[in-house]
Amino acid sequence: MPIPGPMELILLLVIVLIIFGPGRLPDIGSAVGKGIREFRKASNELEESVRGEPNRPSADEKPAGETTKH
């Protein structure tokens, strides 16, 4: 599949601008960005599970050996 050139991208942007209008473009851009982030996150999690790497603990989680003192 060939990579679209600059003219094709400009034509696509003009068509999207005509269909959705200038007010909706930021909403569409943020929705596409969120979708790409979610896809990357899911693919990274899938790749880690296939490789058998342990999940990295988040900042909120404590390692299993630590206990809190009262």
mmCIF file of the N, C-alpha and C atoms, coordinates in Angstrom:
data_MODEL
# 
_entry.id   MODEL 
# 
loop_
_atom_site.group_PDB 
_atom_site.id 
_atom_site.type_symbol 
_atom_site.label_atom_id 
_atom_site.label_alt_id 
_atom_site.label_comp_id 
_atom_site.label_asym_id 
_atom_site.label_entity_id 
_atom_site.label_seq_id 
_atom_site.pdbx_PDB_ins_code 
_atom_site.Cartn_x 
_atom_site.Cartn_y 
_atom_site.Cartn_z 
_atom_site.occupancy 
_atom_site.B_iso_or_equiv 
_atom_site.pdbx_formal_charge 
_atom_site.auth_seq_id 
_atom_site.auth_comp_id 
_atom_site.auth_asym_id 
_atom_site.auth_atom_id 
_atom_site.pdbx_PDB_model_num 
ATOM 1   N N  . MET A 1 1  ? 0.850   -1.171  0.000  1.00 0.00 ? 1  MET A N  1 
ATOM 2   C CA . MET A 1 1  ? 0.000   0.000   0.000  1.00 0.00 ? 1  MET A CA 1 
ATOM 3   C C  . MET A 1 1  ? 0.896   1.235   0.000  1.00 0.00 ? 1  MET A C  1 
ATOM 4   N N  . PRO A 1 2  ? 0.742   2.094   -0.983 1.00 0.00 ? 2  PRO A N  1 
ATOM 5   C CA . PRO A 1 2  ? 1.603   3.278   -1.058 1.00 0.00 ? 2  PRO A CA 1 
ATOM 6   C C  . PRO A 1 2  ? 1.257   4.301   0.021  1.00 0.00 ? 2  PRO A C  1 
ATOM 7   N N  . ILE A 1 3  ? 2.259   5.036   0.416  1.00 0.00 ? 3  ILE A N  1 
ATOM 8   C CA . ILE A 1 3  ? 2.081   6.086   1.411  1.00 0.00 ? 3  ILE A CA 1 
ATOM 9   C C  . ILE A 1 3  ? 1.522   7.332   0.719  1.00 0.00 ? 3  ILE A C  1 
ATOM 10  N N  . PRO A 1 4  ? 0.457   7.922   1.280  1.00 0.00 ? 4  PRO A N  1 
ATOM 11  C CA . PRO A 1 4  ? -0.110  9.113   0.635  1.00 0.00 ? 4  PRO A CA 1 
ATOM 12  C C  . PRO A 1 4  ? 0.875   10.281  0.683  1.00 0.00 ? 4  PRO A C  1 
ATOM 13  N N  . GLY A 1 5  ? 0.922   11.004  -0.403 1.00 0.00 ? 5  GLY A N  1 
ATOM 14  C CA . GLY A 1 5  ? 1.812   12.155  -0.503 1.00 0.00 ? 5  GLY A CA 1 
ATOM 15  C C  . GLY A 1 5  ? 1.167   13.401  0.073  1.00 0.00 ? 5  GLY A C  1 
ATOM 16  N N  . PRO A 1 6  ? 1.857   14.534  -0.037 1.00 0.00 ? 6  PRO A N  1 
ATOM 17  C CA . PRO A 1 6  ? 1.328   15.782  0.527  1.00 0.00 ? 6  PRO A CA 1 
ATOM 18  C C  . PRO A 1 6  ? 0.024   16.238  -0.138 1.00 0.00 ? 6  PRO A C  1 
ATOM 19  N N  . MET A 1 7  ? -0.108  16.037  -1.426 1.00 0.00 ? 7  MET A N  1 
ATOM 20  C CA . MET A 1 7  ? -1.343  16.465  -2.102 1.00 0.00 ? 7  MET A CA 1 
ATOM 21  C C  . MET A 1 7  ? -2.540  15.643  -1.645 1.00 0.00 ? 7  MET A C  1 
ATOM 22  N N  . GLU A 1 8  ? -2.337  14.350  -1.452 1.00 0.00 ? 8  GLU A N  1 
ATOM 23  C CA . GLU A 1 8  ? -3.432  13.505  -0.979 1.00 0.00 ? 8  GLU A CA 1 
ATOM 24  C C  . GLU A 1 8  ? -3.846  13.882  0.441  1.00 0.00 ? 8  GLU A C  1 
ATOM 25  N N  . LEU A 1 9  ? -2.863  14.203  1.289  1.00 0.00 ? 9  LEU A N  1 
ATOM 26  C CA . LEU A 1 9  ? -3.183  14.604  2.662  1.00 0.00 ? 9  LEU A CA 1 
ATOM 27  C C  . LEU A 1 9  ? -3.931  15.933  2.697  1.00 0.00 ? 9  LEU A C  1 
ATOM 28  N N  . ILE A 1 10 ? -3.534  16.884  1.842  1.00 0.00 ? 10 ILE A N  1 
ATOM 29  C CA . ILE A 1 10 ? -4.229  18.170  1.776  1.00 0.00 ? 10 ILE A CA 1 
ATOM 30  C C  . ILE A 1 10 ? -5.659  17.964  1.290  1.00 0.00 ? 10 ILE A C  1 
ATOM 31  N N  . LEU A 1 11 ? -5.828  17.139  0.273  1.00 0.00 ? 11 LEU A N  1 
ATOM 32  C CA . LEU A 1 11 ? -7.170  16.850  -0.241 1.00 0.00 ? 11 LEU A CA 1 
ATOM 33  C C  . LEU A 1 11 ? -8.027  16.191  0.839  1.00 0.00 ? 11 LEU A C  1 
ATOM 34  N N  . LEU A 1 12 ? -7.471  15.264  1.571  1.00 0.00 ? 12 LEU A N  1 
ATOM 35  C CA . LEU A 1 12 ? -8.201  14.605  2.654  1.00 0.00 ? 12 LEU A CA 1 
ATOM 36  C C  . LEU A 1 12 ? -8.598  15.607  3.737  1.00 0.00 ? 12 LEU A C  1 
ATOM 37  N N  . LEU A 1 13 ? -7.680  16.499  4.108  1.00 0.00 ? 13 LEU A N  1 
ATOM 38  C CA . LEU A 1 13 ? -7.984  17.514  5.110  1.00 0.00 ? 13 LEU A CA 1 
ATOM 39  C C  . LEU A 1 13 ? -9.098  18.449  4.646  1.00 0.00 ? 13 LEU A C  1 
ATOM 40  N N  . VAL A 1 14 ? -9.080  18.834  3.380  1.00 0.00 ? 14 VAL A N  1 
ATOM 41  C CA . VAL A 1 14 ? -10.133 19.703  2.839  1.00 0.00 ? 14 VAL A CA 1 
ATOM 42  C C  . VAL A 1 14 ? -11.474 18.996  2.873  1.00 0.00 ? 14 VAL A C  1 
ATOM 43  N N  . ILE A 1 15 ? -11.509 17.726  2.506  1.00 0.00 ? 15 ILE A N  1 
ATOM 44  C CA . ILE A 1 15 ? -12.766 16.968  2.526  1.00 0.00 ? 15 ILE A CA 1 
ATOM 45  C C  . ILE A 1 15 ? -13.304 16.854  3.956  1.00 0.00 ? 15 ILE A C  1 
ATOM 46  N N  . VAL A 1 16 ? -12.427 16.548  4.906  1.00 0.00 ? 16 VAL A N  1 
ATOM 47  C CA . VAL A 1 16 ? -12.853 16.456  6.311  1.00 0.00 ? 16 VAL A CA 1 
ATOM 48  C C  . VAL A 1 16 ? -13.351 17.806  6.807  1.00 0.00 ? 16 VAL A C  1 
ATOM 49  N N  . LEU A 1 17 ? -12.678 18.881  6.413  1.00 0.00 ? 17 LEU A N  1 
ATOM 50  C CA . LEU A 1 17 ? -13.091 20.232  6.818  1.00 0.00 ? 17 LEU A CA 1 
ATOM 51  C C  . LEU A 1 17 ? -14.459 20.570  6.256  1.00 0.00 ? 17 LEU A C  1 
ATOM 52  N N  . ILE A 1 18 ? -14.727 20.177  5.027  1.00 0.00 ? 18 ILE A N  1 
ATOM 53  C CA . ILE A 1 18 ? -16.032 20.443  4.418  1.00 0.00 ? 18 ILE A CA 1 
ATOM 54  C C  . ILE A 1 18 ? -17.125 19.629  5.102  1.00 0.00 ? 18 ILE A C  1 
ATOM 55  N N  . ILE A 1 19 ? -16.838 18.369  5.396  1.00 0.00 ? 19 ILE A N  1 
ATOM 56  C CA . ILE A 1 19 ? -17.858 17.492  5.975  1.00 0.00 ? 19 ILE A CA 1 
ATOM 57  C C  . ILE A 1 19 ? -18.175 17.879  7.422  1.00 0.00 ? 19 ILE A C  1 
ATOM 58  N N  . PHE A 1 20 ? -17.144 18.057  8.246  1.00 0.00 ? 20 PHE A N  1 
ATOM 59  C CA . PHE A 1 20 ? -17.372 18.271  9.673  1.00 0.00 ? 20 PHE A CA 1 
ATOM 60  C C  . PHE A 1 20 ? -17.360 19.730  10.093 1.00 0.00 ? 20 PHE A C  1 
ATOM 61  N N  . GLY A 1 21 ? -16.754 20.606  9.334  1.00 0.00 ? 21 GLY A N  1 
ATOM 62  C CA . GLY A 1 21 ? -16.686 22.014  9.698  1.00 0.00 ? 21 GLY A CA 1 
ATOM 63  C C  . GLY A 1 21 ? -15.515 22.297  10.620 1.00 0.00 ? 21 GLY A C  1 
ATOM 64  N N  . PRO A 1 22 ? -15.107 23.559  10.697 1.00 0.00 ? 22 PRO A N  1 
ATOM 65  C CA . PRO A 1 22 ? -13.920 23.906  11.493 1.00 0.00 ? 22 PRO A CA 1 
ATOM 66  C C  . PRO A 1 22 ? -14.121 23.763  12.998 1.00 0.00 ? 22 PRO A C  1 
ATOM 67  N N  . GLY A 1 23 ? -15.347 23.842  13.488 1.00 0.00 ? 23 GLY A N  1 
ATOM 68  C CA . GLY A 1 23 ? -15.596 23.749  14.922 1.00 0.00 ? 23 GLY A CA 1 
ATOM 69  C C  . GLY A 1 23 ? -15.404 22.351  15.483 1.00 0.00 ? 23 GLY A C  1 
ATOM 70  N N  . ARG A 1 24 ? -15.595 21.336  14.649 1.00 0.00 ? 24 ARG A N  1 
ATOM 71  C CA . ARG A 1 24 ? -15.512 19.947  15.119 1.00 0.00 ? 24 ARG A CA 1 
ATOM 72  C C  . ARG A 1 24 ? -14.126 19.340  14.960 1.00 0.00 ? 24 ARG A C  1 
ATOM 73  N N  . LEU A 1 25 ? -13.228 19.992  14.218 1.00 0.00 ? 25 LEU A N  1 
ATOM 74  C CA . LEU A 1 25 ? -11.910 19.417  13.976 1.00 0.00 ? 25 LEU A CA 1 
ATOM 75  C C  . LEU A 1 25 ? -11.119 19.158  15.255 1.00 0.00 ? 25 LEU A C  1 
ATOM 76  N N  . PRO A 1 26 ? -11.108 20.053  16.259 1.00 0.00 ? 26 PRO A N  1 
ATOM 77  C CA . PRO A 1 26 ? -10.380 19.734  17.494 1.00 0.00 ? 26 PRO A CA 1 
ATOM 78  C C  . PRO A 1 26 ? -10.943 18.513  18.220 1.00 0.00 ? 26 PRO A C  1 
ATOM 79  N N  . ASP A 1 27 ? -12.257 18.364  18.203 1.00 0.00 ? 27 ASP A N  1 
ATOM 80  C CA . ASP A 1 27 ? -12.880 17.196  18.831 1.00 0.00 ? 27 ASP A CA 1 
ATOM 81  C C  . ASP A 1 27 ? -12.477 15.910  18.118 1.00 0.00 ? 27 ASP A C  1 
ATOM 82  N N  . ILE A 1 28 ? -12.472 15.966  16.806 1.00 0.00 ? 28 ILE A N  1 
ATOM 83  C CA . ILE A 1 28 ? -12.095 14.793  16.019 1.00 0.00 ? 28 ILE A CA 1 
ATOM 84  C C  . ILE A 1 28 ? -10.630 14.458  16.258 1.00 0.00 ? 28 ILE A C  1 
ATOM 85  N N  . GLY A 1 29 ? -9.774  15.479  16.295 1.00 0.00 ? 29 GLY A N  1 
ATOM 86  C CA . GLY A 1 29 ? -8.350  15.254  16.531 1.00 0.00 ? 29 GLY A CA 1 
ATOM 87  C C  . GLY A 1 29 ? -8.085  14.636  17.892 1.00 0.00 ? 29 GLY A C  1 
ATOM 88  N N  . SER A 1 30 ? -8.775  15.125  18.915 1.00 0.00 ? 30 SER A N  1 
ATOM 89  C CA . SER A 1 30 ? -8.559  14.556  20.253 1.00 0.00 ? 30 SER A CA 1 
ATOM 90  C C  . SER A 1 30 ? -9.092  13.132  20.329 1.00 0.00 ? 30 SER A C  1 
ATOM 91  N N  . ALA A 1 31 ? -10.199 12.850  19.661 1.00 0.00 ? 31 ALA A N  1 
ATOM 92  C CA . ALA A 1 31 ? -10.736 11.492  19.657 1.00 0.00 ? 31 ALA A CA 1 
ATOM 93  C C  . ALA A 1 31 ? -9.781  10.530  18.951 1.00 0.00 ? 31 ALA A C  1 
ATOM 94  N N  . VAL A 1 32 ? -9.197  10.970  17.852 1.00 0.00 ? 32 VAL A N  1 
ATOM 95  C CA . VAL A 1 32 ? -8.226  10.123  17.134 1.00 0.00 ? 32 VAL A CA 1 
ATOM 96  C C  . VAL A 1 32 ? -6.995  9.903   18.006 1.00 0.00 ? 32 VAL A C  1 
ATOM 97  N N  . GLY A 1 33 ? -6.525  10.951  18.685 1.00 0.00 ? 33 GLY A N  1 
ATOM 98  C CA . GLY A 1 33 ? -5.368  10.825  19.571 1.00 0.00 ? 33 GLY A CA 1 
ATOM 99  C C  . GLY A 1 33 ? -5.620  9.855   20.711 1.00 0.00 ? 33 GLY A C  1 
ATOM 100 N N  . LYS A 1 34 ? -6.799  9.927   21.321 1.00 0.00 ? 34 LYS A N  1 
ATOM 101 C CA . LYS A 1 34 ? -7.148  8.993   22.397 1.00 0.00 ? 34 LYS A CA 1 
ATOM 102 C C  . LYS A 1 34 ? -7.209  7.566   21.876 1.00 0.00 ? 34 LYS A C  1 
ATOM 103 N N  . GLY A 1 35 ? -7.750  7.400   20.698 1.00 0.00 ? 35 GLY A N  1 
ATOM 104 C CA . GLY A 1 35 ? -7.828  6.067   20.111 1.00 0.00 ? 35 GLY A CA 1 
ATOM 105 C C  . GLY A 1 35 ? -6.452  5.480   19.845 1.00 0.00 ? 35 GLY A C  1 
ATOM 106 N N  . ILE A 1 36 ? -5.540  6.305   19.347 1.00 0.00 ? 36 ILE A N  1 
ATOM 107 C CA . ILE A 1 36 ? -4.181  5.835   19.085 1.00 0.00 ? 36 ILE A CA 1 
ATOM 108 C C  . ILE A 1 36 ? -3.476  5.481   20.386 1.00 0.00 ? 36 ILE A C  1 
ATOM 109 N N  . ARG A 1 37 ? -3.648  6.307   21.438 1.00 0.00 ? 37 ARG A N  1 
ATOM 110 C CA . ARG A 1 37 ? -3.032  6.002   22.735 1.00 0.00 ? 37 ARG A CA 1 
ATOM 111 C C  . ARG A 1 37 ? -3.559  4.699   23.307 1.00 0.00 ? 37 ARG A C  1 
ATOM 112 N N  . GLU A 1 38 ? -4.873  4.488   23.235 1.00 0.00 ? 38 GLU A N  1 
ATOM 113 C CA . GLU A 1 38 ? -5.461  3.249   23.753 1.00 0.00 ? 38 GLU A CA 1 
ATOM 114 C C  . GLU A 1 38 ? -4.963  2.041   22.970 1.00 0.00 ? 38 GLU A C  1 
ATOM 115 N N  . PHE A 1 39 ? -4.833  2.197   21.644 1.00 0.00 ? 39 PHE A N  1 
ATOM 116 C CA . PHE A 1 39 ? -4.342  1.093   20.828 1.00 0.00 ? 39 PHE A CA 1 
ATOM 117 C C  . PHE A 1 39 ? -2.903  0.757   21.189 1.00 0.00 ? 39 PHE A C  1 
ATOM 118 N N  . ARG A 1 40 ? -2.059  1.766   21.364 1.00 0.00 ? 40 ARG A N  1 
ATOM 119 C CA . ARG A 1 40 ? -0.663  1.527   21.752 1.00 0.00 ? 40 ARG A CA 1 
ATOM 120 C C  . ARG A 1 40 ? -0.578  0.855   23.122 1.00 0.00 ? 40 ARG A C  1 
ATOM 121 N N  . LYS A 1 41 ? -1.402  1.321   24.065 1.00 0.00 ? 41 LYS A N  1 
ATOM 122 C CA . LYS A 1 41 ? -1.400  0.740   25.409 1.00 0.00 ? 41 LYS A CA 1 
ATOM 123 C C  . LYS A 1 41 ? -1.813  -0.729  25.352 1.00 0.00 ? 41 LYS A C  1 
ATOM 124 N N  . ALA A 1 42 ? -2.860  -1.020  24.599 1.00 0.00 ? 42 ALA A N  1 
ATOM 125 C CA . ALA A 1 42 ? -3.328  -2.396  24.495 1.00 0.00 ? 42 ALA A CA 1 
ATOM 126 C C  . ALA A 1 42 ? -2.295  -3.274  23.790 1.00 0.00 ? 42 ALA A C  1 
ATOM 127 N N  . SER A 1 43 ? -1.664  -2.758  22.753 1.00 0.00 ? 43 SER A N  1 
ATOM 128 C CA . SER A 1 43 ? -0.676  -3.570  22.050 1.00 0.00 ? 43 SER A CA 1 
ATOM 129 C C  . SER A 1 43 ? 0.561   -3.795  22.915 1.00 0.00 ? 43 SER A C  1 
ATOM 130 N N  . ASN A 1 44 ? 0.956   -2.802  23.707 1.00 0.00 ? 44 ASN A N  1 
ATOM 131 C CA . ASN A 1 44 ? 2.093   -2.996  24.623 1.00 0.00 ? 44 ASN A CA 1 
ATOM 132 C C  . ASN A 1 44 ? 1.763   -4.024  25.693 1.00 0.00 ? 44 ASN A C  1 
ATOM 133 N N  . GLU A 1 45 ? 0.560   -3.970  26.249 1.00 0.00 ? 45 GLU A N  1 
ATOM 134 C CA . GLU A 1 45 ? 0.154   -4.946  27.258 1.00 0.00 ? 45 GLU A CA 1 
ATOM 135 C C  . GLU A 1 45 ? 0.106   -6.352  26.667 1.00 0.00 ? 45 GLU A C  1 
ATOM 136 N N  . LEU A 1 46 ? -0.388  -6.463  25.444 1.00 0.00 ? 46 LEU A N  1 
ATOM 137 C CA . LEU A 1 46 ? -0.441  -7.770  24.789 1.00 0.00 ? 46 LEU A CA 1 
ATOM 138 C C  . LEU A 1 46 ? 0.969   -8.288  24.526 1.00 0.00 ? 46 LEU A C  1 
ATOM 139 N N  . GLU A 1 47 ? 1.845   -7.419  24.069 1.00 0.00 ? 47 GLU A N  1 
ATOM 140 C CA . GLU A 1 47 ? 3.221   -7.829  23.803 1.00 0.00 ? 47 GLU A CA 1 
ATOM 141 C C  . GLU A 1 47 ? 3.918   -8.288  25.080 1.00 0.00 ? 47 GLU A C  1 
ATOM 142 N N  . GLU A 1 48 ? 3.705   -7.558  26.199 1.00 0.00 ? 48 GLU A N  1 
ATOM 143 C CA . GLU A 1 48 ? 4.311   -7.947  27.476 1.00 0.00 ? 48 GLU A CA 1 
ATOM 144 C C  . GLU A 1 48 ? 3.764   -9.290  27.955 1.00 0.00 ? 48 GLU A C  1 
ATOM 145 N N  . SER A 1 49 ? 2.471   -9.527  27.752 1.00 0.00 ? 49 SER A N  1 
ATOM 146 C CA . SER A 1 49 ? 1.902   -10.789 28.197 1.00 0.00 ? 49 SER A CA 1 
ATOM 147 C C  . SER A 1 49 ? 2.405   -11.953 27.342 1.00 0.00 ? 49 SER A C  1 
ATOM 148 N N  . VAL A 1 50 ? 2.643   -11.718 26.072 1.00 0.00 ? 50 VAL A N  1 
ATOM 149 C CA . VAL A 1 50 ? 3.161   -12.775 25.204 1.00 0.00 ? 50 VAL A CA 1 
ATOM 150 C C  . VAL A 1 50 ? 4.605   -13.089 25.561 1.00 0.00 ? 50 VAL A C  1 
ATOM 151 N N  . ARG A 1 51 ? 5.383   -12.059 25.852 1.00 0.00 ? 51 ARG A N  1 
ATOM 152 C CA . ARG A 1 51 ? 6.782   -12.258 26.212 1.00 0.00 ? 51 ARG A CA 1 
ATOM 153 C C  . ARG A 1 51 ? 6.930   -12.862 27.610 1.00 0.00 ? 51 ARG A C  1 
ATOM 154 N N  . GLY A 1 52 ? 5.902   -12.742 28.431 1.00 0.00 ? 52 GLY A N  1 
ATOM 155 C CA . GLY A 1 52 ? 5.955   -13.272 29.781 1.00 0.00 ? 52 GLY A CA 1 
ATOM 156 C C  . GLY A 1 52 ? 6.639   -12.340 30.757 1.00 0.00 ? 52 GLY A C  1 
ATOM 157 N N  . GLU A 1 53 ? 6.765   -11.064 30.385 1.00 0.00 ? 53 GLU A N  1 
ATOM 158 C CA . GLU A 1 53 ? 7.387   -10.103 31.297 1.00 0.00 ? 53 GLU A CA 1 
ATOM 159 C C  . GLU A 1 53 ? 6.392   -9.745  32.395 1.00 0.00 ? 53 GLU A C  1 
ATOM 160 N N  . PRO A 1 54 ? 6.874   -9.591  33.620 1.00 0.00 ? 54 PRO A N  1 
ATOM 161 C CA . PRO A 1 54 ? 5.951   -9.203  34.692 1.00 0.00 ? 54 PRO A CA 1 
ATOM 162 C C  . PRO A 1 54 ? 5.488   -7.769  34.485 1.00 0.00 ? 54 PRO A C  1 
ATOM 163 N N  . ASN A 1 55 ? 4.289   -7.504  34.946 1.00 0.00 ? 55 ASN A N  1 
ATOM 164 C CA . ASN A 1 55 ? 3.772   -6.133  34.867 1.00 0.00 ? 55 ASN A CA 1 
ATOM 165 C C  . ASN A 1 55 ? 4.556   -5.231  35.784 1.00 0.00 ? 55 ASN A C  1 
ATOM 166 N N  . ARG A 1 56 ? 4.854   -4.038  35.300 1.00 0.00 ? 56 ARG A N  1 
ATOM 167 C CA . ARG A 1 56 ? 5.538   -3.057  36.132 1.00 0.00 ? 56 ARG A CA 1 
ATOM 168 C C  . ARG A 1 56 ? 4.531   -2.443  37.089 1.00 0.00 ? 56 ARG A C  1 
ATOM 169 N N  . PRO A 1 57 ? 4.843   -2.363  38.371 1.00 0.00 ? 57 PRO A N  1 
ATOM 170 C CA . PRO A 1 57 ? 3.882   -1.756  39.305 1.00 0.00 ? 57 PRO A CA 1 
ATOM 171 C C  . PRO A 1 57 ? 3.759   -0.264  39.037 1.00 0.00 ? 57 PRO A C  1 
ATOM 172 N N  . SER A 1 58 ? 2.549   0.225   39.200 1.00 0.00 ? 58 SER A N  1 
ATOM 173 C CA . SER A 1 58 ? 2.332   1.651   39.017 1.00 0.00 ? 58 SER A CA 1 
ATOM 174 C C  . SER A 1 58 ? 2.787   2.391   40.271 1.00 0.00 ? 58 SER A C  1 
ATOM 175 N N  . ALA A 1 59 ? 2.726   3.695   40.225 1.00 0.00 ? 59 ALA A N  1 
ATOM 176 C CA . ALA A 1 59 ? 3.185   4.506   41.353 1.00 0.00 ? 59 ALA A CA 1 
ATOM 177 C C  . ALA A 1 59 ? 2.309   4.282   42.590 1.00 0.00 ? 59 ALA A C  1 
ATOM 178 N N  . ASP A 1 60 ? 1.035   3.896   42.381 1.00 0.00 ? 60 ASP A N  1 
ATOM 179 C CA . ASP A 1 60 ? 0.126   3.697   43.508 1.00 0.00 ? 60 ASP A CA 1 
ATOM 180 C C  . ASP A 1 60 ? 0.350   2.362   44.213 1.00 0.00 ? 60 ASP A C  1 
ATOM 181 N N  . GLU A 1 61 ? 0.840   1.369   43.473 1.00 0.00 ? 61 GLU A N  1 
ATOM 182 C CA . GLU A 1 61 ? 0.987   0.038   44.043 1.00 0.00 ? 61 GLU A CA 1 
ATOM 183 C C  . GLU A 1 61 ? 2.320   -0.095  44.762 1.00 0.00 ? 61 GLU A C  1 
ATOM 184 N N  . LYS A 1 62 ? 2.307   -0.887  45.836 1.00 0.00 ? 62 LYS A N  1 
ATOM 185 C CA . LYS A 1 62 ? 3.539   -1.172  46.571 1.00 0.00 ? 62 LYS A CA 1 
ATOM 186 C C  . LYS A 1 62 ? 3.998   -2.573  46.205 1.00 0.00 ? 62 LYS A C  1 
ATOM 187 N N  . PRO A 1 63 ? 5.281   -2.834  46.237 1.00 0.00 ? 63 PRO A N  1 
ATOM 188 C CA . PRO A 1 63 ? 5.753   -4.193  45.986 1.00 0.00 ? 63 PRO A CA 1 
ATOM 189 C C  . PRO A 1 63 ? 5.171   -5.166  47.003 1.00 0.00 ? 63 PRO A C  1 
ATOM 190 N N  . ALA A 1 64 ? 5.085   -6.432  46.655 1.00 0.00 ? 64 ALA A N  1 
ATOM 191 C CA . ALA A 1 64 ? 4.415   -7.443  47.475 1.00 0.00 ? 64 ALA A CA 1 
ATOM 192 C C  . ALA A 1 64 ? 5.057   -7.620  48.837 1.00 0.00 ? 64 ALA A C  1 
ATOM 193 N N  . GLY A 1 65 ? 6.359   -7.412  48.972 1.00 0.00 ? 65 GLY A N  1 
ATOM 194 C CA . GLY A 1 65 ? 7.050   -7.641  50.229 1.00 0.00 ? 65 GLY A CA 1 
ATOM 195 C C  . GLY A 1 65 ? 6.903   -6.508  51.241 1.00 0.00 ? 65 GLY A C  1 
ATOM 196 N N  . GLU A 1 66 ? 6.458   -5.349  50.818 1.00 0.00 ? 66 GLU A N  1 
ATOM 197 C CA . GLU A 1 66 ? 6.368   -4.211  51.742 1.00 0.00 ? 66 GLU A CA 1 
ATOM 198 C C  . GLU A 1 66 ? 5.061   -4.235  52.521 1.00 0.00 ? 66 GLU A C  1 
ATOM 199 N N  . THR A 1 67 ? 5.135   -3.893  53.789 1.00 0.00 ? 67 THR A N  1 
ATOM 200 C CA . THR A 1 67 ? 3.948   -3.743  54.614 1.00 0.00 ? 67 THR A CA 1 
ATOM 201 C C  . THR A 1 67 ? 3.991   -2.366  55.245 1.00 0.00 ? 67 THR A C  1 
ATOM 202 N N  . THR A 1 68 ? 2.830   -1.875  55.602 1.00 0.00 ? 68 THR A N  1 
ATOM 203 C CA . THR A 1 68 ? 2.772   -0.565  56.232 1.00 0.00 ? 68 THR A CA 1 
ATOM 204 C C  . THR A 1 68 ? 2.794   -0.731  57.747 1.00 0.00 ? 68 THR A C  1 
ATOM 205 N N  . LYS A 1 69 ? 3.445   0.194   58.442 1.00 0.00 ? 69 LYS A N  1 
ATOM 206 C CA . LYS A 1 69 ? 3.506   0.176   59.906 1.00 0.00 ? 69 LYS A CA 1 
ATOM 207 C C  . LYS A 1 69 ? 2.455   1.123   60.446 1.00 0.00 ? 69 LYS A C  1 
ATOM 208 N N  . HIS A 1 70 ? 1.804   0.714   61.514 1.00 0.00 ? 70 HIS A N  1 
ATOM 209 C CA . HIS A 1 70 ? 0.782   1.569   62.133 1.00 0.00 ? 70 HIS A CA 1 
ATOM 210 C C  . HIS A 1 70 ? 1.322   2.212   63.377 1.00 0.00 ? 70 HIS A C  1 
# 
